[in-house]
Amino acid sequence: MVRYLTELYLATGQFRYKQAALMAGNYIYTNIYRDFSYLGGTVDNPDIPDKEAASMALRAFTALYDLTKDSRWLTPAVQTAYYYATWIYSWNIPIPSGDSAVVYPLSRMTTGLSVIATSNNGCDSYAATDAFEVYRLYLFTGDTNLLNEARMMLYNTKQPLDWDPANPLSGYGDPGIFPESLSLVPPRGHGVGYYLPGQTANYLEPLVNLSDTFGSFSINLIEQQPLTLRQAANTVYSNNRGYVTAQLMLSAIPGSGMVALNWTPATNAVSYTVQRGTASGGPYAPLATVSAPSFTDTNVLNEKTYYYVIGFLTRSGSGGANSGEVSATPADSMAALYPFDGNTLDTSGNGHNGVNYGATY
């Protein structure tokens, strides 16, 4: 939920999502991190210690660090990653041959599989999903134990997968298929011999994130880049969580009782949401929805400062990240423009009309 709220805030710019993420973060800091209570992440094994609770907590703490840049969140993230590692098999447990009930390929190692929960003997390849998160944590901390954990999550978890079309695994049917879960305690290799589509997402998400952020699917290849380059890429992701900013260049020009806003158009945008606040950083309230990249706010008071951001929607209905914030302070202008065209009317728009005391033109 914390990760979801964080990304809702980035996607919408609505301050309430950031506040909710921080409130939830403080709760899990006290009740999960301090109490070392990673419970109930697996929906069919509620209220017991399990690996998926560690996965959720890890993602929550790294999201909170990205959101705030407060190192307070790195310590629980590291503890959670270490706890997570205790669920992963780091020794190859062989699968016996000659057992027709075995659902695991005999030609593959079992290192990298991970126990699901304390209530059963099942294990799976779920830990693949957090290779990206743990690798990022390594870059933040320099802890090489986390680098080794990330590598195991990325590479070893692919052992159950039928990934080589040239040498297909017997009984799998199609490339990309793998069993849902199995047991590595007797009877070893027995388990659920069905394909679980959700596990494909666990494989794909870290690969996509690694490629988008660091330019490669492979941690080993990414590690060949200079450390400063990897850290810079990690910081970029930390700042936007993978959301590509709209690059809306927003400007605000104040006048008397008005603020004129203009911004550069966003690609594929069909509408823009003008948002205004009375404090820097928000919260912002929606002010108007417009189709053109400009808006004049006339519901303002002179000598009061207002803060603006612009969001947008595309034809697909997806939202873009907000523009950067700009501020403006409307003020009554004393300027007047008298063109001497036969009268003393102020043509500047400020309403400072003059009085003719007998002058001729």
N, C-alpha and C positions, 0 to 999 in steps of 0.2 A: 504493500500500500504506500509506503514512504517513497519508493521509486516512482510509482504511478503519480503521486501528488507532485513530486518534483518536476516530472516531465509535463504534467498539466500546467504547472506554473510557467515553464519555459515556452510551452505551446501557445498559451493564452495571455500571459502577462498579468493574470489576475492574482493579486497579492494574497487572497484568502487561501489559495492552494499552497503557497509557500508557508504561511502561518500553520496550516494543518500539518504539513510535512514536518515542521520543526516540533510541533506538539507531539506528534506520533513518535518522532525521533527521541525526544526526551523520555517518553514512556519506555521504549525498548532499551534505551541506555540504562535505565534503572532496573527494569524487570527482566531483561535478557542478558545484557553485557555484565552488569554487576553481579547478578545472581547466577551467571553461567547457566542459564535456563533456556536451552534451544529446544523447544517443544512444539509438536503439533503441525509441522510443515507439510506432512503427508496426510492428505484428507482422509484416507482409509486407515490411518494409524494415529488417531487424535490423542493429544495430551501425553505423549511419550517422547523421549529424546529421539531425534531423527536428523538425517542429513539435510533434508530440504528446508528445515527451519534454519539451519546454518546458511544455506544458500540465500534465503530471503533476507536474513539479517545482514549478510555480507553486502548484498546489493543495496540495502537500506543505508548502511553506514557509509559506503562509498558515494552514494547519491547525495547524502547530507554533506559530505566533505565537498563535493562538486558545487553544491548549492551555496555553501557558506565560506569555503576555504578555511574553515576553522579546524586546526589540527586535533581538536578534541575528538573528532569523529574517526581519526585514523587509528587510534589505539584500540577501540573496540572492533574496528574492521580487521586489524591484524590478529587479535585474539580469535575472532570468528574464523578467519582463514586457517589458523593453526588447528582449531577444533574441527573444522571441515576436513582437514587432512587425515584425522584419525579414523575417518569412515572409509578411506580409500585403501584398497589392497596394494601394498608396495612389494609383495612377494608373489611370484608366479605359482599359483596352486594348480597342479595338473588335473586335467579332466580325464577320468578313466575311459579306456576304450572298451568296446564290446558291450556297451549298455545302450540299448535301442531307445531308452527314454531320455537320453542326453539331448539337450536343445542347443548346446554350445559347440562351435567348430573345434575339433580336436587339434587342428593345425595352428590355433591361435593361443597366445598367452592370456592370462587372466589379470595380469597387473593393470591397475587403473580402474577396474570395476570397483564399485563402492556399495557398502551395506545401506539398505533403505531405511530401516528403523530397528529399534531394539526389540520390537515385538515379534520379529520373525527372522528367518535366515536368508531372506531374499537379497539379492544385489543386482545392480544394473549399471548402465553407463551414463546416468544422469549428470554426474559431475562434469561432463563435457561442457555443460552450459555456462560454467563460470570460469573458463580458461581466460577469457578477456578481462574479467573483473580482477582476478588474482594477479594477472600480468601487470595490469595498471597499478595495483597496490605495490608490487615489487618496484616499479619505476618511482613511485612516491617515496618509498622507504629505503630502497637499496638492499633489502633483505633477500639474499639469494635463495633461502629456503622457499620463499614464495615463487621465485622464478622456476625452481625445480617442480613445485606443485603445479604451477600453470602449465608447464610442459607435459606433465603426466596427464593433466586434465585434457589437454588438446590432443595428444598423440595416442596414449595408451587406451583411451576410451573408445577408439575406433576398432579395437580388436573384434568385437562381435559383428561388425558391419561387413556386408558383402560388397567390398569396395573395388575389387579387381575383376572387371569383366573378362579378362583373359584367363583368369583362374577362379571361376565362380565356386562358391561354397555349395556343397551338396545339400539339396533339400530346401534352399532358400527361395527359389523361384525367380527372383529378379534382383539386379544390382540395387544397392541402397537399402535392402531389407536387413533386419536384425531382430533377435528375440527380445521380448519385453524385459524379462528378468529370469534369474536362475539362482541356484543355491551353490555355494562353494564349501558347504559342510555336507557330510554324507546325508543323502546320496548326492554326491557332487555332480553338477551338470544338469540336474533335473530342474525344471522350471516352467515358465509360461512361454511356449513356443510360438507366440503370436507376435505380429508386428504392431508396435504402438506408434501411431503417427506423431504424437506429441514429442516423442524422443527425437524425431528428425529436426524439429525446431531447436531442440537442445544442442544438436550438432551444428546446425547452420548459423544460429545467432552469433556465437563467438567468432566464427570464421568471417562473417560479413563485417562485424565490428572491428576485428583486427585489420582486415583489408582496407576498410574505409578510413580507419584512423592512422594506421602505420604503413599502409601500402602493400601488405602481403598477408596471405592466409597463415603463414608459417612463423612461429615465434623464433625458430632458429635463424631464419633469414632476417627477421626484424632485428635480432640481436647483432647482426653484422653492421647495422647502421651506427653512426656515432651516437654516444649516449645523449649528448645535448640535443640531437635531432629527435630521438625517441621521447625525451622528456618534454620537448616543445610540442610534439604531436599529442602527447598525453594531456598537456595543459590546454590545448585547443579543444580537445574533447571535453575536458573538465568544465570549460567555460560554457559550452552549448549542448553537452550531452548528445552530440550527434545531430542536433537540429541545425540545418543550414539557415543562417540568418537572411532576412529579406534584403539586407543592404539598402533599406529605405533611408535616404539622406533627408532628414527632417529639419525644417527651419521654421522659426516663429518670429513674426514681426508684430510688435505691440503698437497699438494706437490708443486713442481715447475711447474707452468702452468697447474695445475689440482686440482680438489677436488673430492675425492672418497666418495660417499654417499652409506650408507647401512641402511636398516631398517627391522624391523620384519614384516613378512607377515600378511596381514589382511584376516580374514575369508571370503571366497567366493569372494575375489577380483580377477578380471580378468585382470585389468590393473591399473597402477599407473601413476599419473601425477606429474612430478617433476616441482616445481615452484621456481623461484629465484627472490630475490630483492636485492637492494643495501642499504636498510635502515631497521632497526629492526621494525617489525610490518607491513612491506609491504609499498607500494603495491608490489605484486609478479606477475611476468610474467611467463606463461607456458614455460618450457624449453624443456621437452621431455615427451613422453608417452611410458612406458615400461611395459613388462609383468613380469619381475623378480624384486625382492626387492633390486635392486642395480643399481647404475648409476655413471658414471665418467664424470664430467663436465670438458671439456678441453678448453672451450671457456672463459677463465678467464685471468686476468692480475695479475702478482705477486704484492704483497704488497697492494692489494685491498681486502677489506672484503666483502664477499657475504653472504646472508641470504637465507636459504632454508626451504621449507615445502613440504610435500608429501600428495597428495590426492589420492583417489582410486575410482574405479567403480566396482560394483558387476555384476553377470550374469543377474540380473533383470534390470540393467541399473541405479540403484540407486547409489547415490554418498555417500561416507563417509566423515566425518569431517576431516579436515587437521590434520596432525601430529603437534607436537610442533615444534617451530622454532629452527634451529641450525645455527651457523655461522662458517665460515672458512676463513682464509687469506692465499692464496697461497704465497709461497716464494721460491726464488732460494736457494737451499741447497748447502752448501760448503762441504758436506760430500762426501767422495769417498771410494771405496772398491777395494783394489788391492790384489787379491788372490795369487800373486806370482806363477803364473802357466806358466811362460815363457814370459810374456809380462807386459806392464804397463797400460793395459786398465782398466778403471773404470767400474766395473760391478754393481754399485749401481743404474745405470740409470740416474745419474745426469750429465753425460758427462764430468767429470773432468779427462780426460785421462792424464797419466803421460808421461814423456820422459826418455828413458833409455840412461844414459851417460856412458855406458861401464860396467854397473854392470852385474855380472854373477849370474845365478840362480842355 
